[in-house]
Amino acid sequence: MVAAKTASTRWLVRIIPLILAGCAGLATYVVVKRKNGVAAAFLTLYFVFLLCMLLSYFRVFLEIQHNPGVTPLGERAVVQRERDKERKRQGRKAESDLEAGEQYEAGADNNPDSPGLERFYSKNVFVCNTDGRPRWCSSCCTWKVDRAHHCSELDRCVKKMDHYCPWVGGVVGETSFKFFMQFTGYTALYCIVVIVATVICLKSKLDSGQGVDGLVIAALAISAFFGLFTFTMTATSIRYAIVNLTNVDYLKSKNMVHQLAIRVPRGTQGTPKYSVITYPLPKRSGPGHEEDPPRDQLATRTFAIVKTEMGENPWDLGPYRNWQSIMGNSPVDWLLPIKPSPCAVYENNESFYEMGPLYEQLRERFGLPELSSSEKGEAIELKQHRHVNGTDSTRGS
């Protein structure tokens, strides 16, 4: 379980479920006990949406608590955070600003055999920096998988992070976005039912001369507030799902330029349009330097470093396929909070996430040569080798 850094946020996450339970309890009391004019069929609809809301809430809450989609910490970050915990137990702070920033002192790992680096160049395309290496998180001291963002609340990198939401217990990301959207959608529908029921009840009391009921007014106000909030969140989430972006992605999408390392035939030279990098990275030569074993020679791969145009999304599969990649392939998956998002369990030698048509367009735009049939087969062979040696960590989790 990965918890928020601050105690106030952790307590907020614990208290909010009680607040939500109280609001649902009040609405249920008003609709059921003071159901003036409310038909039995309407009550059935109320309980259907209440059940769907509760199931989706439990699903998203448990997913966020037990499988938030964080990437593993690097060794230096693990050591540093253990030191910080020890200092905290001893009741003392870091002795200096320099000591507090030890985890950033060396920047990216320059070791050619850096842990986790192989899972990038075993792909045919990945997001990279200008030098062709994957993005580096200086806080987690690890290579950032495609579409991962660092969450300041958790102090961890989260795959496809959307936002941090204390209402559902933490960070909404790759593993929980589907269930979050189902929860907000069912909550919006539930609130509509409550609003209609309370309005009917209020009108019935006024028509019969019973006066205004404070509990009915309270239920109406609360349901209107949460209904508007969750409807807005649902509409926004649907929009993000259709274009295959997260909230973090969308905020900078118009000005965002993605830099990709795309695999090309071994030995391809750079051109004025693109530079190249070869993996595994060359080791420093010295008296004790040995020639790379045949296994490493087979794994040698060349990548062209290219850039998208501003605002282009390499993972845009088209509206319907974007939707399916998050919500599932059938309407049953869209409605029930059971199966995880297909993108959360995506496994492919090509890339971390399925690439859209832009991938092939970039190959054509920059004139990248195609891989030979023998080099295409190396992906499968290298994958099998990593499984045999127990080093496969394709998804970075």
C-alpha positions in Angstrom: 0.0 0.0 0.0 1.3 3.5 -1.0 0.1 6.3 1.2 0.2 10.1 0.9 3.2 11.9 2.3 1.3 14.3 4.6 -0.6 13.2 7.6 -3.5 15.6 6.9 -4.1 14.0 3.5 -4.0 10.5 5.0 -6.6 11.5 7.6 -8.7 13.2 4.9 -8.8 9.9 2.9 -10.0 8.0 6.0 -12.7 10.6 6.9 -14.2 11.2 3.5 -15.8 7.7 3.2 -17.7 8.4 6.4 -18.9 11.7 5.0 -20.1 10.0 1.8 -21.8 7.2 3.8 -23.6 9.9 5.9 -24.8 11.7 2.7 -26.0 8.4 1.2 -27.7 7.5 4.5 -29.6 10.8 4.6 -30.7 10.5 1.0 -31.9 6.9 1.6 -33.9 8.0 4.7 -35.5 10.9 2.9 -36.4 8.9 -0.2 -37.6 5.8 1.6 -39.2 7.1 4.8 -40.6 10.3 3.5 -41.6 9.0 0.1 -44.7 11.2 -0.4 -45.7 10.7 -4.1 -42.7 8.6 -4.9 -43.7 5.5 -6.9 -42.4 2.0 -6.1 -40.8 1.7 -9.5 -38.9 4.9 -8.8 -37.7 3.5 -5.5 -36.4 0.4 -7.4 -34.4 2.7 -9.7 -33.0 4.5 -6.7 -31.7 1.3 -5.1 -30.3 0.0 -8.4 -28.2 3.2 -8.8 -27.3 3.2 -5.1 -26.0 -0.4 -5.5 -24.0 0.4 -8.6 -22.6 3.5 -7.0 -21.5 1.6 -3.9 -19.9 -1.3 -5.9 -18.0 1.1 -8.1 -16.8 3.1 -5.2 -15.5 0.1 -3.3 -13.8 -1.1 -6.5 -12.0 2.2 -7.2 -11.1 2.7 -3.5 -9.6 -0.8 -3.1 -7.8 -0.5 -6.5 -6.2 2.8 -5.4 -5.2 1.4 -2.0 -3.8 -1.9 -3.2 -2.8 -1.4 -6.8 -2.3 2.3 -7.5 -0.1 1.7 -10.6 3.1 3.1 -9.1 6.5 2.2 -10.7 9.2 0.6 -8.6 11.7 2.8 -6.8 15.3 2.8 -7.8 17.9 1.4 -5.4 19.2 4.9 -4.5 15.7 6.1 -3.7 15.0 3.1 -1.5 18.2 3.7 0.5 17.5 7.4 0.8 14.0 6.9 2.0 15.0 4.4 4.5 17.5 6.9 5.9 14.7 9.5 6.0 12.5 7.1 7.9 15.2 6.4 10.4 15.8 10.1 10.9 12.1 10.6 11.5 12.0 7.8 14.0 14.9 9.4 15.8 13.2 12.8 15.7 15.7 14.6 13.7 15.8 16.3 10.3 18.5 16.1 7.6 21.6 17.8 8.8 21.8 20.0 5.8 20.1 20.9 2.5 22.8 18.9 0.7 22.1 15.8 2.8 18.4 16.2 2.2 19.0 16.2 -1.5 21.2 13.2 -1.7 18.8 11.4 -4.0 19.3 14.0 -6.7 23.1 14.3 -6.5 24.0 12.1 -9.5 21.1 12.6 -11.8 20.3 9.8 -14.3 22.2 6.5 -13.9 25.1 6.5 -16.4 25.7 2.8 -15.9 25.2 1.0 -19.3 23.7 -1.9 -17.3 21.5 0.4 -15.3 18.6 -1.7 -13.8 15.4 -1.4 -15.8 17.1 0.1 -18.9 16.7 -3.2 -20.9 12.9 -3.1 -20.7 13.0 0.0 -22.8 15.4 -1.0 -25.6 13.7 -4.4 -25.8 10.7 -2.5 -27.3 10.6 -1.1 -30.8 9.6 2.4 -29.6 9.6 4.3 -26.3 9.6 7.9 -25.1 13.0 9.3 -24.7 15.1 12.4 -23.9 17.2 14.2 -26.5 20.2 11.9 -25.9 18.0 8.8 -26.7 17.8 7.5 -23.1 14.5 7.1 -21.4 13.2 9.8 -19.1 14.6 9.8 -15.6 12.8 10.6 -12.3 15.3 12.1 -9.9 13.0 11.5 -6.9 12.3 7.8 -7.6 15.8 7.3 -9.0 14.5 5.2 -11.8 13.7 5.3 -15.6 10.1 6.5 -16.2 8.0 4.2 -18.3 6.0 5.9 -21.1 3.1 8.0 -19.9 4.2 7.9 -16.2 4.1 11.0 -14.2 5.5 11.8 -10.7 2.7 12.3 -8.1 3.8 14.9 -5.5 1.2 13.6 -3.0 2.6 10.1 -3.1 6.2 11.0 -4.1 6.0 8.2 -6.6 5.8 7.8 -10.3 2.3 6.6 -11.4 1.5 5.1 -14.8 -1.0 7.2 -16.7 -1.6 9.4 -13.7 -4.8 11.4 -14.1 -5.1 13.3 -10.8 -5.0 12.9 -7.0 -8.5 12.5 -5.6 -9.0 12.2 -1.8 -12.7 11.4 -2.4 -11.8 8.0 -3.8 -8.8 7.4 -1.6 -5.8 8.5 -3.6 -4.3 8.8 -7.0 -6.4 8.0 -10.1 -4.3 6.4 -12.8 -3.9 3.5 -15.2 -5.4 0.9 -12.9 -8.3 2.9 -11.5 -9.4 5.4 -14.1 -12.1 3.1 -15.5 -13.6 2.4 -12.1 -13.4 6.1 -11.2 -15.4 7.0 -14.3 -18.0 4.3 -13.4 -18.2 5.7 -9.9 -18.7 9.3 -10.9 -21.2 8.2 -13.6 -23.3 6.1 -11.3 -23.1 8.8 -8.6 -24.4 11.4 -11.1 -27.3 9.2 -12.0 -28.0 8.4 -8.3 -28.1 12.1 -7.5 -30.5 12.8 -10.3 -32.9 10.2 -8.9 -32.5 11.7 -5.4 -33.2 15.2 -6.8 -36.3 14.1 -8.5 -37.5 12.2 -5.5 -36.9 15.1 -3.1 -38.6 17.5 -5.4 -41.7 15.2 -5.6 -41.6 14.8 -1.9 -41.3 18.5 -1.2 -44.1 19.4 -3.6 -46.4 16.8 -2.0 -45.8 18.2 1.4 -46.4 21.8 0.3 -49.6 20.8 -1.6 -50.9 19.0 1.6 -50.0 22.0 3.8 -47.4 20.2 5.8 -44.8 22.9 5.3 -41.1 22.7 4.4 -39.2 19.6 5.6 -35.6 20.5 6.6 -34.2 17.0 5.9 -35.8 17.0 2.4 -34.2 20.4 1.7 -30.8 19.1 3.0 -31.0 16.0 0.8 -31.9 18.1 -2.2 -29.0 20.5 -1.7 -26.5 17.8 -1.1 -27.6 15.7 -4.1 -27.6 18.8 -6.3 -24.0 19.7 -5.2 -22.6 16.2 -5.7 -24.7 15.6 -8.8 -23.3 18.7 -10.5 -19.7 17.8 -9.4 -19.9 14.1 -10.5 -21.6 14.9 -13.8 -18.8 17.4 -14.6 -16.2 14.8 -13.7 -17.9 12.1 -15.7 -18.2 14.3 -18.8 -14.5 15.3 -18.5 -13.4 11.7 -18.0 -15.3 10.6 -21.0 -13.7 13.3 -23.1 -10.2 12.2 -21.9 -11.0 8.5 -22.6 -12.2 9.2 -26.1 -8.9 11.1 -27.0 -6.7 8.7 -24.9 -5.3 11.4 -22.7 -5.1 11.8 -18.9 -5.8 15.0 -17.1 -2.1 15.6 -16.8 -1.6 14.9 -20.5 -4.5 17.1 -21.5 -3.3 20.2 -19.6 -0.2 20.3 -21.7 -1.4 18.5 -24.8 -1.7 21.6 -27.1 2.0 22.6 -26.5 3.4 19.1 -26.0 6.0 17.6 -28.3 6.8 13.9 -27.7 10.3 12.6 -28.4 10.4 9.0 -29.4 13.2 6.5 -29.9 12.0 4.3 -32.8 13.9 1.1 -33.7 15.7 1.0 -37.0 18.0 -1.6 -38.6 21.2 -2.3 -36.7 24.0 0.0 -38.0 21.7 2.8 -39.3 23.5 6.1 -39.4 22.1 9.4 -38.3 20.8 11.9 -40.8 20.0 15.7 -40.7 16.4 14.6 -39.8 17.3 12.4 -36.9 20.1 11.2 -34.7 20.6 7.6 -33.6 21.5 5.7 -30.4 22.6 2.0 -30.0 21.7 -0.2 -27.1 23.1 -1.7 -25.0 25.0 1.5 -24.3 28.8 1.1 -24.8 30.8 0.3 -21.7 33.9 2.2 -20.7 37.0 0.6 -22.1 39.9 -0.3 -19.9 42.5 -2.9 -19.1 39.9 -5.4 -17.8 37.4 -4.7 -20.5 36.0 -7.9 -22.1 34.3 -8.3 -25.4 30.5 -8.5 -25.2 29.1 -12.0 -25.1 27.1 -13.3 -28.0 23.9 -12.7 -26.1 24.6 -9.0 -25.8 25.7 -8.8 -29.5 22.3 -10.3 -30.5 20.5 -7.8 -28.3 22.2 -4.8 -29.9 19.6 -2.4 -31.2 19.7 0.9 -33.0 17.0 3.6 -32.5 16.3 6.8 -34.4 15.4 9.8 -32.2 12.5 11.7 -33.6 10.0 14.3 -32.5 6.2 14.6 -33.1 4.6 17.9 -34.1 3.1 20.0 -31.3 -0.1 18.6 -30.0 0.2 15.2 -31.7 -0.7 12.1 -29.6 1.2 8.9 -30.5 -1.3 6.8 -28.5 -4.4 8.1 -30.2 -6.1 5.0 -31.7 -9.3 6.7 -32.7 -12.3 7.5 -30.5 -13.8 4.0 -30.3 -10.6 2.1 -29.8 -9.4 4.7 -27.3 -12.6 4.0 -25.3 -12.1 0.3 -25.5 -8.5 0.5 -24.3 -9.8 2.0 -21.0 -13.3 0.7 -20.5 -13.1 -2.7 -22.1 -14.4 -4.4 -25.3 -18.1 -4.9 -24.4 -20.9 -2.9 -22.9 -20.9 -5.3 -19.9 -17.3 -4.2 -19.2 -18.3 -0.6 -19.6 -21.1 -0.9 -17.0 -19.7 -3.3 -14.4 -16.7 -2.5 -12.2 -15.1 -5.9 -12.5 -12.4 -6.3 -15.2 -9.4 -4.0 -15.3 -8.7 -1.7 -18.2 -7.1 -3.4 -21.2 -4.4 -0.8 -21.2 -3.5 -1.7 -17.6 -2.6 -5.3 -18.7 -1.3 -4.5 -22.1 1.8 -6.7 -23.0 3.5 -6.2 -26.3 7.1 -6.3 -27.7 6.3 -3.2 -29.8 5.7 -0.6 -27.0 4.5 0.0 -23.5 1.1 1.1 -24.7 -0.5 0.4 -28.1 0.6 3.1 -30.6 -1.8 4.8 -32.9 -1.4 5.6 -36.7 1.0 8.4 -35.8 3.8 5.8 -35.2 3.8 4.6 -38.8 3.4 8.2 -40.0 6.5 9.2 -38.1 8.5 6.4 -39.7 7.4 7.7 -43.1 7.8 11.4 -42.2 11.4 10.9 -41.2 12.2 8.3 -43.8 13.1 5.6 -41.3 14.2 2.3 -42.8 12.2 -0.8 -42.1 13.5 -3.6 -39.9 14.5 -6.8 -41.6 12.5 -10.0 -40.9 15.5 -11.4 -38.8 15.6 -8.3 -36.6 11.8 -8.3 -36.1 12.2 -11.9 -34.8 14.9 -10.8 -32.3 12.2 -9.1 -30.2 10.6 -12.5 -29.4 13.9 -14.2 -28.8 15.1 -11.5 -26.5 11.7 -11.6 -24.6 12.0 -15.3 -24.2 15.6 -15.0 -22.9 14.5 -12.5 -20.3 11.7 -14.7 -19.1 14.1 -17.6 -18.7 16.5 -15.5 -16.7 13.7 -14.0 -14.6 14.5 -10.4 -15.5 11.3 -9.5 -17.4 9.9 -6.2 -16.1 8.2 -5.0 -19.2 5.4 -3.0 -17.5 7.7 -1.6 -14.9 5.5 -2.7 -12.0 
